[in-house]
């Protein structure tokens, strides 16, 4: 299949769609991003790859990075991780306090803010240098030694992160946060500030397309079973309260971020990343969702 030709068709079709999305203004640094940016890159498990548009320009991956932190914590904690965070779709906003109060401090899943904060707490307690060791892990799975944090974005998140502070304090009151709150929040804000390009992000997500192994290497980063479970969580929980819509229209496991990025995988075949900063009302990239729907429509390939 000629994926480059398909991506070029998608580029032309998406360019004709009026962008109804708005950049994430509640994080000041993200509000400065050019809403007209659009990039897409696909890596096949056999090593071939192709891209279009602004696919080599770095952007803040935001919540997409929660997949990496979950992977590392799952590898360290094993199945006991699910005692502190669930695996169900939230059905509410990604930063809901009401749901967390009702469920006594146990987040619905690890990809909403409260769940990712619990994962941050686990890593903060298990690692000697959480920020460095998380980057080391992402550099390992991506094969890219220069992936890093954007300190300006991290500071902007910290200065506007009052709701995340409320979430972590509420969970602390229920005994589901065990380490220093300021340290956990700093780690979480840095996690969300990680910058990658579409080409880099799709390459890193090959881990989930290739059943826990980096293509071309025999080393198992995570077990096939864990890769399957992480893909399942992405499928049902990766798009906040729009996960059902994404499954219905696209049919791939994936994760979005309010920086306008989306990473998705077709297990056994490819990983793809798309970036368009304008978000829909659910907090997902408006044109990114359209592009991935076109991809699975044109290739006639989804997991269903």
Beta strands, then each sheet from edge to edge (+ up, - down):
strand 1: 39-44
strand 2: 49-53
strand 3: 59-60
strand 4: 148-149
strand 5: 194-196
strand 6: 253-256
strand 7: 261-266
strand 8: 270-275
sheet 1: 2+ 1- 8+ 7- 6+
sheet 2: 3+ 5- 4+
end
